[in-house]
Amino acid sequence: MHWRNTHQRYGLTSIALHRVMAILVIGLFALDKYMITLDYYHSLYLALPEWHRGLGVLTALLLAARLLWRWSNPLPDLSGRSWEKPLARLVHRLFYVLLLAIVVSGYLISTADGHALQVFGWFDIPALISGANLEDRAGAVHYFLTWLLAFMLALHVAGALKHQFIDKDAILTRMLGFAPGQRN
């Protein structure tokens, strides 16, 4: 297995970035849905939002790395029907745009009061914009976009499973790092 992508399959770096980001995004979604159920007196009431923000910053850094890696590597050739190829390209671009918008809205929620965003106590990201109702507006956008992303992720998984088990075109196998007909 190669580190870089080829026109036949994804490389180890792309696969690792995809898997780590998938775990982070799903974990952040689950963490958010759990932490909003906590009352003020719960022992994790203050800790979990800090973790959510820190992991959100990590997601932003990995998103930047993933975009740089994608632009510096060939993409495997798309398979599927003629209408599926442009749809696949559009969906992948929408994932990047959504992730970026979710990160920005999360940053705006965290810095709306004019205070810097602290990342695990390691460093601060300064507040660039603050204002009245910014937290509420950014929060509404963040909420909507995370549910949209969850819906798109479900469709993405369903599409991969459809290709693998109904179309039998081995896209899932290739996404997992194995070229069709090859075992690593």
TORLUMBA-838431 format. One record per atom (N, C-alpha, C): chain; x, y, z; residue number from 1; residue in one letter. Coordinates in nm, 3 decimals, padded with zeros to 5 digits. Last residue first. Layout:
N
ATOM kette       X       Y       Z  nr rest
ATOM     A       X       Y       Z NUM    a
...
***
This chain:
184
ATOM kette       X       Y       Z  nr rest
ATOM     A -00.442 -00.674  00.048 184    n
ATOM     A -00.321 -00.622  00.114 184    n
ATOM     A -00.318 -00.666  00.256 184    n
ATOM     A -00.557 -00.797 -00.259 183    r
ATOM     A -00.562 -00.807 -00.113 183    r
ATOM     A -00.431 -00.755 -00.056 183    r
ATOM     A -00.752 -00.713 -00.541 182    q
ATOM     A -00.621 -00.714 -00.476 182    q
ATOM     A -00.638 -00.722 -00.325 182    q
ATOM     A -00.988 -00.665 -00.672 181    g
ATOM     A -00.917 -00.787 -00.703 181    g
ATOM     A -00.783 -00.801 -00.636 181    g
ATOM     A -00.955 -00.314 -00.656 180    p
ATOM     A -01.037 -00.429 -00.691 180    p
ATOM     A -00.951 -00.549 -00.728 180    p
ATOM     A -00.734 -00.217 -00.389 179    a
ATOM     A -00.775 -00.206 -00.527 179    a
ATOM     A -00.860 -00.327 -00.561 179    a
ATOM     A -00.810 -00.111 -00.070 178    f
ATOM     A -00.778 -00.228 -00.151 178    f
ATOM     A -00.825 -00.203 -00.293 178    f
ATOM     A -00.898  00.092  00.092 177    g
ATOM     A -00.756  00.084  00.059 177    g
ATOM     A -00.715 -00.036 -00.024 177    g
ATOM     A -01.159  00.145  00.130 176    l
ATOM     A -01.089  00.088  00.245 176    l
ATOM     A -00.940  00.064  00.216 176    l
ATOM     A -01.230  00.219 -00.122 175    m
ATOM     A -01.225  00.323 -00.020 175    m
ATOM     A -01.150  00.274  00.104 175    m
ATOM     A -01.232 -00.031 -00.246 174    r
ATOM     A -01.131  00.066 -00.285 174    r
ATOM     A -01.117  00.176 -00.181 174    r
ATOM     A -01.456 -00.138 -00.117 173    t
ATOM     A -01.327 -00.206 -00.106 173    t
ATOM     A -01.214 -00.109 -00.140 173    t
ATOM     A -01.648  00.039 -00.211 172    l
ATOM     A -01.619  00.032 -00.068 172    l
ATOM     A -01.484 -00.034 -00.044 172    l
ATOM     A -01.646 -00.023 -00.484 171    i
ATOM     A -01.606  00.110 -00.439 171    i
ATOM     A -01.571  00.109 -00.291 171    i
ATOM     A -01.720 -00.263 -00.610 170    a
ATOM     A -01.602 -00.261 -00.522 170    a
ATOM     A -01.557 -00.121 -00.481 170    a
ATOM     A -01.955 -00.306 -00.744 169    d
ATOM     A -01.847 -00.242 -00.818 169    d
ATOM     A -01.724 -00.213 -00.732 169    d
ATOM     A -02.212 -00.407 -00.683 168    k
ATOM     A -02.094 -00.495 -00.678 168    k
ATOM     A -01.978 -00.438 -00.760 168    k
ATOM     A -02.455 -00.289 -00.653 167    d
ATOM     A -02.386 -00.270 -00.781 167    d
ATOM     A -02.266 -00.363 -00.796 167    d
ATOM     A -02.502 -00.398 -00.390 166    i
ATOM     A -02.603 -00.405 -00.497 166    i
ATOM     A -02.535 -00.395 -00.634 166    i
ATOM     A -02.270 -00.376 -00.233 165    f
ATOM     A -02.352 -00.495 -00.224 165    f
ATOM     A -02.459 -00.508 -00.333 165    f
ATOM     A -02.126 -00.135 -00.300 164    q
ATOM     A -02.057 -00.261 -00.267 164    q
ATOM     A -02.149 -00.382 -00.285 164    q
ATOM     A -02.318  00.061 -00.348 163    h
ATOM     A -02.218  00.028 -00.451 163    h
ATOM     A -02.154 -00.108 -00.425 163    h
ATOM     A -02.452  00.054 -00.101 162    k
ATOM     A -02.523  00.023 -00.226 162    k
ATOM     A -02.424 -00.018 -00.335 162    k
ATOM     A -02.248  00.144  00.070 161    l
ATOM     A -02.302  00.008  00.086 161    l
ATOM     A -02.377 -00.038 -00.039 161    l
ATOM     A -02.221  00.405 -00.027 160    a
ATOM     A -02.106  00.313 -00.030 160    a
ATOM     A -02.153  00.169 -00.018 160    a
ATOM     A -02.479  00.504  00.029 159    g
ATOM     A -02.429  00.497 -00.109 159    g
ATOM     A -02.312  00.401 -00.122 159    g
ATOM     A -02.483  00.492  00.307 158    a
ATOM     A -02.579  00.413  00.230 158    a
ATOM     A -02.534  00.397  00.086 158    a
ATOM     A -02.281  00.680  00.361 157    v
ATOM     A -02.264  00.540  00.401 157    v
ATOM     A -02.358  00.450  00.322 157    v
ATOM     A -02.410  00.907  00.253 156    h
ATOM     A -02.277  00.867  00.207 156    h
ATOM     A -02.251  00.720  00.238 156    h
ATOM     A -02.641  00.928  00.408 155    l
ATOM     A -02.652  00.901  00.264 155    l
ATOM     A -02.521  00.851  00.207 155    l
ATOM     A -02.516  00.988  00.653 154    a
ATOM     A -02.599  00.867  00.641 154    a
ATOM     A -02.617  00.829  00.495 154    a
ATOM     A -02.397  01.231  00.586 153    l
ATOM     A -02.313  01.116  00.622 153    l
ATOM     A -02.391  00.986  00.611 153    l
ATOM     A -02.625  01.389  00.546 152    m
ATOM     A -02.537  01.360  00.432 152    m
ATOM     A -02.445  01.240  00.462 152    m
ATOM     A -02.719  01.395  00.812 151    f
ATOM     A -02.802  01.340  00.705 151    f
ATOM     A -02.716  01.302  00.585 151    f
ATOM     A -02.504  01.527  00.933 150    a
ATOM     A -02.541  01.393  00.978 150    a
ATOM     A -02.627  01.323  00.872 150    a
ATOM     A -02.518  01.774  00.798 149    l
ATOM     A -02.400  01.688  00.781 149    l
ATOM     A -02.432  01.545  00.823 149    l
ATOM     A -02.762  01.865  00.901 148    l
ATOM     A -02.747  01.844  00.756 148    l
ATOM     A -02.628  01.752  00.728 148    l
ATOM     A -02.690  01.889  01.168 147    w
ATOM     A -02.792  01.792  01.131 147    w
ATOM     A -02.788  01.764  00.981 147    w
ATOM     A -02.499  02.092  01.141 146    t
ATOM     A -02.458  01.962  01.193 146    t
ATOM     A -02.561  01.855  01.163 146    t
ATOM     A -02.653  02.305  01.040 145    l
ATOM     A -02.550  02.244  00.955 145    l
ATOM     A -02.504  02.109  01.008 145    l
ATOM     A -02.820  02.365  01.261 144    f
ATOM     A -02.877  02.323  01.133 144    f
ATOM     A -02.774  02.249  01.049 144    f
ATOM     A -02.623  02.440  01.456 143    y
ATOM     A -02.721  02.333  01.481 143    y
ATOM     A -02.775  02.277  01.349 143    y
ATOM     A -02.500  02.658  01.330 142    h
ATOM     A -02.422  02.541  01.369 142    h
ATOM     A -02.515  02.420  01.387 142    h
ATOM     A -02.714  02.839  01.314 141    v
ATOM     A -02.648  02.791  01.192 141    v
ATOM     A -02.574  02.661  01.220 141    v
ATOM     A -02.762  02.877  01.587 140    a
ATOM     A -02.868  02.825  01.501 140    a
ATOM     A -02.810  02.769  01.371 140    a
ATOM     A -02.514  02.983  01.666 139    g
ATOM     A -02.562  02.858  01.722 139    g
ATOM     A -02.671  02.795  01.638 139    g
ATOM     A -02.509  03.224  01.533 138    a
ATOM     A -02.411  03.123  01.496 138    a
ATOM     A -02.453  02.986  01.549 138    a
ATOM     A -02.723  03.344  01.676 137    r
ATOM     A -02.731  03.326  01.531 137    r
ATOM     A -02.634  03.219  01.484 137    r
ATOM     A -02.624  03.337  01.943 136    d
ATOM     A -02.752  03.273  01.908 136    d
ATOM     A -02.761  03.247  01.758 136    d
ATOM     A -02.385  03.483  01.920 135    e
ATOM     A -02.382  03.345  01.971 135    e
ATOM     A -02.510  03.271  01.931 135    e
ATOM     A -02.478  03.732  01.834 134    l
ATOM     A -02.392  03.653  01.746 134    l
ATOM     A -02.391  03.507  01.790 134    l
ATOM     A -02.620  03.900  02.002 133    n
ATOM     A -02.693  03.793  01.935 133    n
ATOM     A -02.608  03.707  01.842 133    n
ATOM     A -02.372  04.146  01.972 132    a
ATOM     A -02.500  04.106  02.030 132    a
ATOM     A -02.567  04.002  01.941 132    a
ATOM     A -02.035  04.032  01.911 131    g
ATOM     A -02.150  04.120  01.899 131    g
ATOM     A -02.275  04.060  01.960 131    g
ATOM     A -01.721  03.987  01.743 130    s
ATOM     A -01.811  03.967  01.856 130    s
ATOM     A -01.929  04.060  01.838 130    s
ATOM     A -01.444  03.850  01.581 129    i
ATOM     A -01.575  03.913  01.566 129    i
ATOM     A -01.654  03.886  01.693 129    i
ATOM     A -01.216  03.733  01.671 128    l
ATOM     A -01.204  03.833  01.565 128    l
ATOM     A -01.333  03.912  01.547 128    l
ATOM     A -01.055  03.616  01.948 127    a
ATOM     A -01.188  03.649  01.896 127    a
ATOM     A -01.171  03.759  01.792 127    a
ATOM     A -00.767  03.400  01.908 126    p
ATOM     A -00.833  03.525  01.943 126    p
ATOM     A -00.971  03.540  01.880 126    p
ATOM     A -00.709  03.101  02.055 125    i
ATOM     A -00.741  03.157  01.924 125    i
ATOM     A -00.820  03.285  01.951 125    i
ATOM     A -00.448  02.986  02.267 124    d
ATOM     A -00.574  03.058  02.248 124    d
ATOM     A -00.587  03.102  02.104 124    d
ATOM     A -00.315  02.671  02.384 123    f
ATOM     A -00.304  02.799  02.314 123    f
ATOM     A -00.444  02.858  02.300 123    f
ATOM     A -00.362  02.479  02.585 122    w
ATOM     A -00.234  02.483  02.514 122    w
ATOM     A -00.211  02.618  02.445 122    w
ATOM     A -00.607  02.438  02.694 121    g
ATOM     A -00.511  02.508  02.777 121    g
ATOM     A -00.374  02.522  02.711 121    g
ATOM     A -00.764  02.334  02.490 120    f
ATOM     A -00.705  02.241  02.586 120    f
ATOM     A -00.602  02.307  02.678 120    f
ATOM     A -00.782  02.633  02.367 119    v
ATOM     A -00.774  02.498  02.312 119    v
ATOM     A -00.693  02.411  02.407 119    v
ATOM     A -01.002  02.904  02.399 118    q
ATOM     A -00.891  02.828  02.458 118    q
ATOM     A -00.898  02.684  02.409 118    q
ATOM     A -01.075  03.180  02.219 117    l
ATOM     A -01.110  03.038  02.229 117    l
ATOM     A -00.988  02.962  02.281 117    l
ATOM     A -01.111  03.500  02.380 116    a
ATOM     A -01.040  03.404  02.294 116    a
ATOM     A -01.091  03.262  02.319 116    a
ATOM     A -01.411  03.696  02.400 115    h
ATOM     A -01.300  03.623  02.462 115    h
ATOM     A -01.240  03.522  02.365 115    h
ATOM     A -01.636  03.799  02.282 114    g
ATOM     A -01.512  03.875  02.270 114    g
ATOM     A -01.392  03.809  02.333 114    g
ATOM     A -01.857  03.642  02.273 113    d
ATOM     A -01.848  03.735  02.386 113    d
ATOM     A -01.719  03.817  02.385 113    d
ATOM     A -01.812  03.473  02.060 112    a
ATOM     A -01.910  03.581  02.044 112    a
ATOM     A -01.903  03.684  02.156 112    a
ATOM     A -01.655  03.251  02.054 111    t
ATOM     A -01.587  03.380  02.072 111    t
ATOM     A -01.683  03.499  02.063 111    t
ATOM     A -01.819  03.030  02.013 110    s
ATOM     A -01.723  03.029  02.125 110    s
ATOM     A -01.660  03.165  02.153 110    s
ATOM     A -01.961  03.092  01.782 109    i
ATOM     A -02.033  03.067  01.907 109    i
ATOM     A -01.939  03.087  02.025 109    i
ATOM     A -01.747  03.107  01.601 108    l
ATOM     A -01.824  03.227  01.631 108    l
ATOM     A -01.907  03.211  01.759 108    l
ATOM     A -01.665  02.837  01.597 107    y
ATOM     A -01.572  02.941  01.642 107    y
ATOM     A -01.649  03.067  01.683 107    y
ATOM     A -01.896  02.727  01.482 106    g
ATOM     A -01.854  02.688  01.618 106    g
ATOM     A -01.758  02.789  01.678 106    g
ATOM     A -01.884  02.846  01.230 105    s
ATOM     A -01.995  02.879  01.319 105    s
ATOM     A -01.964  02.839  01.463 105    s
ATOM     A -01.645  02.724  01.138 104    v
ATOM     A -01.654  02.870  01.151 104    v
ATOM     A -01.768  02.908  01.246 104    v
ATOM     A -01.722  02.452  01.138 103    v
ATOM     A -01.607  02.497  01.217 103    v
ATOM     A -01.615  02.648  01.241 103    v
ATOM     A -01.932  02.460  00.956 102    i
ATOM     A -01.957  02.416  01.093 102    i
ATOM     A -01.845  02.462  01.185 102    i
ATOM     A -01.798  02.539  00.724 101    a
ATOM     A -01.902  02.626  00.780 101    a
ATOM     A -01.934  02.589  00.925 101    a
ATOM     A -01.632  02.314  00.687 100    l
ATOM     A -01.574  02.446  00.707 100    l
ATOM     A -01.675  02.541  00.772 100    l
ATOM     A -01.827  02.115  00.649  99    l
ATOM     A -01.733  02.105  00.761  99    l
ATOM     A -01.670  02.241  00.791  99    l
ATOM     A -01.948  02.215  00.411  98    l
ATOM     A -02.023  02.201  00.536  98    l
ATOM     A -01.931  02.195  00.657  98    l
ATOM     A -01.733  02.196  00.230  97    v
ATOM     A -01.795  02.326  00.258  97    v
ATOM     A -01.871  02.321  00.390  97    v
ATOM     A -01.686  01.918  00.235  96    y
ATOM     A -01.581  02.012  00.274  96    y
ATOM     A -01.639  02.148  00.310  96    y
ATOM     A -01.935  01.820  00.145  95    f
ATOM     A -01.882  01.780  00.275  95    f
ATOM     A -01.776  01.879  00.322  95    f
ATOM     A -01.947  01.934 -00.110  94    l
ATOM     A -02.040  01.980 -00.007  94    l
ATOM     A -01.994  01.940  00.133  94    l
ATOM     A -01.754  01.778 -00.239  93    r
ATOM     A -01.730  01.922 -00.220  93    r
ATOM     A -01.822  01.978 -00.112  93    r
ATOM     A -01.889  01.531 -00.232  92    h
ATOM     A -01.759  01.547 -00.165  92    h
ATOM     A -01.727  01.694 -00.141  92    h
ATOM     A -02.115  01.594 -00.388  91    v
ATOM     A -02.131  01.556 -00.248  91    v
ATOM     A -02.000  01.572 -00.173  91    v
ATOM     A -01.995  01.646 -00.639  90    l
ATOM     A -02.071  01.750 -00.570  90    l
ATOM     A -02.082  01.718 -00.421  90    l
ATOM     A -01.888  01.393 -00.701  89    r
ATOM     A -01.800  01.511 -00.689  89    r
ATOM     A -01.868  01.622 -00.610  89    r
ATOM     A -02.127  01.243 -00.712  88    a
ATOM     A -02.023  01.209 -00.614  88    a
ATOM     A -01.928  01.327 -00.593  88    a
ATOM     A -02.250  01.367 -00.930  87    l
ATOM     A -02.315  01.371 -00.799  87    l
ATOM     A -02.213  01.341 -00.689  87    l
ATOM     A -02.081  01.300 -01.141  86    p
ATOM     A -02.089  01.441 -01.097  86    p
ATOM     A -02.156  01.456 -00.962  86    p
ATOM     A -02.131  01.007 -01.119  85    k
ATOM     A -01.998  01.069 -01.107  85    k
ATOM     A -02.004  01.217 -01.070  85    k
ATOM     A -02.396  00.941 -01.165  84    e
ATOM     A -02.342  00.926 -01.030  84    e
ATOM     A -02.208  00.998 -01.012  84    e
ATOM     A -02.453  00.961 -01.431  83    w
ATOM     A -02.513  01.062 -01.343  83    w
ATOM     A -02.455  01.055 -01.202  83    w
ATOM     A -02.316  00.737 -01.533  82    s
ATOM     A -02.276  00.871 -01.576  82    s
ATOM     A -02.333  00.979 -01.485  82    s
ATOM     A -02.242  00.501 -01.268  81    r
ATOM     A -02.319  00.548 -01.383  81    r
ATOM     A -02.282  00.693 -01.414  81    r
ATOM     A -01.906  00.408 -01.166  80    g
ATOM     A -02.050  00.425 -01.149  80    g
ATOM     A -02.114  00.475 -01.277  80    g
ATOM     A -01.602  00.554 -01.047  79    s
ATOM     A -01.677  00.452 -01.120  79    s
ATOM     A -01.824  00.476 -01.094  79    s
ATOM     A -01.339  00.786 -01.078  78    l
ATOM     A -01.472  00.753 -01.030  78    l
ATOM     A -01.531  00.641 -01.114  78    l
ATOM     A -00.997  00.737 -01.004  77    d
ATOM     A -01.101  00.753 -01.105  77    d
ATOM     A -01.236  00.710 -01.047  77    d
ATOM     A -00.856  00.896 -00.718  76    p
ATOM     A -00.889  00.774 -00.792  76    p
ATOM     A -01.003  00.802 -00.890  76    p
ATOM     A -00.680  01.199 -00.762  75    l
ATOM     A -00.797  01.131 -00.707  75    l
ATOM     A -00.819  01.003 -00.785  75    l
ATOM     A -00.339  01.282 -00.686  74    p
ATOM     A -00.446  01.248 -00.781  74    p
ATOM     A -00.563  01.185 -00.706  74    p
ATOM     A -00.258  01.547 -00.455  73    n
ATOM     A -00.261  01.406 -00.493  73    n
ATOM     A -00.364  01.383 -00.602  73    n
ATOM     A -00.292  01.799 -00.359  72    s
ATOM     A -00.156  01.761 -00.401  72    s
ATOM     A -00.146  01.616 -00.445  72    s
ATOM     A -00.550  01.827 -00.274  71    w
ATOM     A -00.507  01.909 -00.387  71    w
ATOM     A -00.369  01.870 -00.439  71    w
ATOM     A -00.547  01.653 -00.054  70    r
ATOM     A -00.633  01.624 -00.170  70    r
ATOM     A -00.586  01.702 -00.293  70    r
ATOM     A -00.377  01.786  00.121  69    w
ATOM     A -00.340  01.654  00.069  69    w
ATOM     A -00.420  01.621 -00.057  69    w
ATOM     A -00.528  02.016  00.171  68    l
ATOM     A -00.395  02.027  00.111  68    l
ATOM     A -00.352  01.894  00.050  68    l
ATOM     A -00.753  01.892  00.291  67    l
ATOM     A -00.767  01.968  00.167  67    l
ATOM     A -00.633  01.984  00.096  67    l
ATOM     A -00.632  01.781  00.519  66    r
ATOM     A -00.697  01.694  00.421  66    r
ATOM     A -00.715  01.766  00.287  66    r
ATOM     A -00.544  02.004  00.656  65    a
ATOM     A -00.446  01.905  00.608  65    a
ATOM     A -00.507  01.818  00.499  65    a
ATOM     A -00.795  02.121  00.710  64    a
ATOM     A -00.695  02.194  00.630  64    a
ATOM     A -00.592  02.097  00.574  64    a
ATOM     A -00.901  01.916  00.869  63    l
ATOM     A -00.969  01.955  00.745  63    l
ATOM     A -00.872  02.029  00.654  63    l
ATOM     A -00.727  01.924  01.085  62    l
ATOM     A -00.726  01.805  00.998  62    l
ATOM     A -00.797  01.834  00.866  62    l
ATOM     A -00.804  02.172  01.190  61    l
ATOM     A -00.666  02.150  01.144  61    l
ATOM     A -00.656  02.031  01.051  61    l
ATOM     A -01.072  02.118  01.253  60    a
ATOM     A -01.040  02.224  01.158  60    a
ATOM     A -00.898  02.205  01.102  60    a
ATOM     A -01.037  01.918  01.446  59    t
ATOM     A -01.108  01.887  01.322  59    t
ATOM     A -01.076  01.991  01.214  59    t
ATOM     A -00.919  02.075  01.644  58    l
ATOM     A -00.843  01.964  01.584  58    l
ATOM     A -00.906  01.923  01.451  58    l
ATOM     A -01.140  02.234  01.702  57    v
ATOM     A -01.020  02.296  01.647  57    v
ATOM     A -00.932  02.190  01.581  57    v
ATOM     A -01.307  02.034  01.809  56    g
ATOM     A -01.349  02.109  01.690  56    g
ATOM     A -01.231  02.178  01.623  56    g
ATOM     A -01.169  01.965  02.035  55    l
ATOM     A -01.177  01.866  01.927  55    l
ATOM     A -01.226  01.930  01.797  55    l
ATOM     A -01.213  02.206  02.176  54    g
ATOM     A -01.078  02.161  02.143  54    g
ATOM     A -01.076  02.060  02.029  54    g
ATOM     A -01.496  02.206  02.199  53    r
ATOM     A -01.426  02.314  02.129  53    r
ATOM     A -01.285  02.270  02.087  53    r
ATOM     A -01.535  01.969  02.346  52    h
ATOM     A -01.600  01.987  02.216  52    h
ATOM     A -01.527  02.095  02.134  52    h
ATOM     A -01.395  02.025  02.581  51    w
ATOM     A -01.351  01.915  02.494  51    w
ATOM     A -01.409  01.931  02.354  51    w
ATOM     A -01.559  02.233  02.674  50    e
ATOM     A -01.416  02.257  02.648  50    e
ATOM     A -01.359  02.150  02.555  50    e
ATOM     A -01.804  02.097  02.708  49    p
ATOM     A -01.793  02.202  02.606  49    p
ATOM     A -01.646  02.237  02.573  49    p
ATOM     A -01.719  01.918  02.922  48    l
ATOM     A -01.750  01.868  02.788  48    l
ATOM     A -01.751  01.978  02.681  48    l
ATOM     A -01.677  02.078  03.158  47    a
ATOM     A -01.566  02.008  03.091  47    a
ATOM     A -01.599  01.970  02.947  47    a
ATOM     A -01.916  02.176  03.260  46    l
ATOM     A -01.816  02.270  03.210  46    l
ATOM     A -01.707  02.202  03.128  46    l
ATOM     A -02.060  01.934  03.313  45    y
ATOM     A -02.126  02.050  03.251  45    y
ATOM     A -02.025  02.149  03.191  45    y
ATOM     A -01.981  01.713  03.449  44    l
ATOM     A -01.922  01.734  03.316  44    l
ATOM     A -01.975  01.859  03.245  44    l
ATOM     A -02.130  01.707  03.683  43    s
ATOM     A -01.984  01.721  03.694  43    s
ATOM     A -01.917  01.748  03.560  43    s
ATOM     A -02.423  01.908  03.687  42    h
ATOM     A -02.356  01.785  03.644  42    h
ATOM     A -02.205  01.808  03.643  42    h
ATOM     A -02.550  02.144  03.734  41    y
ATOM     A -02.483  02.080  03.847  41    y
ATOM     A -02.414  01.950  03.811  41    y
ATOM     A -02.680  02.218  03.498  40    y
ATOM     A -02.570  02.301  03.550  40    y
ATOM     A -02.489  02.230  03.658  40    y
ATOM     A -02.745  01.917  03.313  39    d
ATOM     A -02.786  02.036  03.387  39    d
ATOM     A -02.661  02.101  03.449  39    d
ATOM     A -02.714  01.792  02.980  38    l
ATOM     A -02.663  01.805  03.116  38    l
ATOM     A -02.719  01.929  03.184  38    l
ATOM     A -02.782  01.782  02.717  37    t
ATOM     A -02.879  01.724  02.811  37    t
ATOM     A -02.837  01.746  02.956  37    t
ATOM     A -02.573  01.873  02.573  36    i
ATOM     A -02.686  01.964  02.585  36    i
ATOM     A -02.794  01.909  02.678  36    i
ATOM     A -02.400  01.654  02.567  35    m
ATOM     A -02.372  01.763  02.661  35    m
ATOM     A -02.487  01.862  02.673  35    m
ATOM     A -02.510  01.479  02.370  34    y
ATOM     A -02.507  01.441  02.511  34    y
ATOM     A -02.493  01.563  02.601  34    y
ATOM     A -02.480  01.618  02.134  33    k
ATOM     A -02.616  01.575  02.170  33    k
ATOM     A -02.621  01.531  02.317  33    k
ATOM     A -02.200  01.652  02.139  32    d
ATOM     A -02.290  01.767  02.144  32    d
ATOM     A -02.429  01.726  02.190  32    d
ATOM     A -02.115  01.386  02.115  31    l
ATOM     A -02.079  01.464  02.233  31    l
ATOM     A -02.172  01.583  02.250  31    l
ATOM     A -02.210  01.327  01.856  30    a
ATOM     A -02.263  01.254  01.973  30    a
ATOM     A -02.235  01.331  02.102  30    a
ATOM     A -02.052  01.510  01.711  29    f
ATOM     A -02.198  01.513  01.701  29    f
ATOM     A -02.260  01.446  01.824  29    f
ATOM     A -01.795  01.422  01.776  28    l
ATOM     A -01.837  01.558  01.813  28    l
ATOM     A -01.989  01.571  01.809  28    l
ATOM     A -01.803  01.162  01.662  27    g
ATOM     A -01.784  01.181  01.806  27    g
ATOM     A -01.827  01.319  01.853  27    g
ATOM     A -01.826  01.224  01.392  26    i
ATOM     A -01.933  01.148  01.457  26    i
ATOM     A -01.924  01.163  01.609  26    i
ATOM     A -01.582  01.366  01.366  25    v
ATOM     A -01.710  01.430  01.334  25    v
ATOM     A -01.825  01.357  01.401  25    v
ATOM     A -01.386  01.173  01.446  24    l
ATOM     A -01.400  01.302  01.514  24    l
ATOM     A -01.538  01.364  01.491  24    l
ATOM     A -01.430  00.965  01.261  23    i
ATOM     A -01.443  00.940  01.404  23    i
ATOM     A -01.465  01.070  01.480  23    i
ATOM     A -01.373  01.107  01.025  22    a
ATOM     A -01.505  01.045  01.044  22    a
ATOM     A -01.530  01.019  01.192  22    a
ATOM     A -01.105  01.176  01.068  21    m
ATOM     A -01.207  01.282  01.062  21    m
ATOM     A -01.347  01.226  01.080  21    m
ATOM     A -00.992  00.920  01.061  20    v
ATOM     A -00.979  01.002  01.182  20    v
ATOM     A -01.085  01.111  01.182  20    v
ATOM     A -01.061  00.839  00.796  19    r
ATOM     A -01.108  00.764  00.914  19    r
ATOM     A -01.102  00.848  01.041  19    r
ATOM     A -00.934  01.034  00.634  18    h
ATOM     A -01.078  01.009  00.624  18    h
ATOM     A -01.130  00.942  00.750  18    h
ATOM     A -00.665  01.002  00.709  17    l
ATOM     A -00.734  01.130  00.732  17    l
ATOM     A -00.885  01.112  00.728  17    l
ATOM     A -00.626  00.735  00.621  16    a
ATOM     A -00.611  00.770  00.763  16    a
ATOM     A -00.683  00.901  00.794  16    a
ATOM     A -00.667  00.764  00.344  15    i
ATOM     A -00.751  00.673  00.421  15    i
ATOM     A -00.746  00.709  00.569  15    i
ATOM     A -00.460  00.941  00.277  14    s
ATOM     A -00.601  00.978  00.255  14    s
ATOM     A -00.695  00.893  00.338  14    s
ATOM     A -00.240  00.778  00.351  13    t
ATOM     A -00.261  00.909  00.413  13    t
ATOM     A -00.406  00.954  00.397  13    t
ATOM     A -00.256  00.549  00.187  12    l
ATOM     A -00.271  00.538  00.333  12    l
ATOM     A -00.300  00.672  00.400  12    l
ATOM     A -00.447  00.633 -00.112  11    g
ATOM     A -00.328  00.596 -00.038  11    g
ATOM     A -00.355  00.595  00.112  11    g
ATOM     A -00.707  00.496 -00.318  10    y
ATOM     A -00.661  00.595 -00.221  10    y
ATOM     A -00.537  00.542 -00.150  10    y
ATOM     A -00.661  00.384 -00.663   9    r
ATOM     A -00.704  00.371 -00.523   9    r
ATOM     A -00.647  00.485 -00.437   9    r
ATOM     A -00.605  00.454 -00.929   8    q
ATOM     A -00.681  00.333 -00.902   8    q
ATOM     A -00.733  00.325 -00.759   8    q
ATOM     A -00.446  00.670 -00.942   7    h
ATOM     A -00.573  00.681 -01.014   7    h
ATOM     A -00.661  00.558 -00.991   7    h
ATOM     A -00.333  00.696 -00.600   6    t
ATOM     A -00.310  00.670 -00.742   6    t
ATOM     A -00.444  00.688 -00.812   6    t
ATOM     A -00.211  00.874 -00.312   5    n
ATOM     A -00.318  00.821 -00.396   5    n
ATOM     A -00.263  00.787 -00.534   5    n
ATOM     A  00.063  00.770 -00.099   4    r
ATOM     A -00.006  00.866 -00.185   4    r
ATOM     A -00.116  00.796 -00.265   4    r
ATOM     A  00.158  00.548  00.030   3    w
ATOM     A  00.115  00.663  00.111   3    w
ATOM     A  00.029  00.758  00.030   3    w
ATOM     A  00.053  00.220 -00.080   2    h
ATOM     A  00.129  00.343 -00.093   2    h
ATOM     A  00.073  00.452 -00.003   2    h
ATOM     A  00.085 -00.117  00.000   1    m
ATOM     A  00.000  00.000  00.000   1    m
ATOM     A  00.090  00.124  00.000   1    m
***
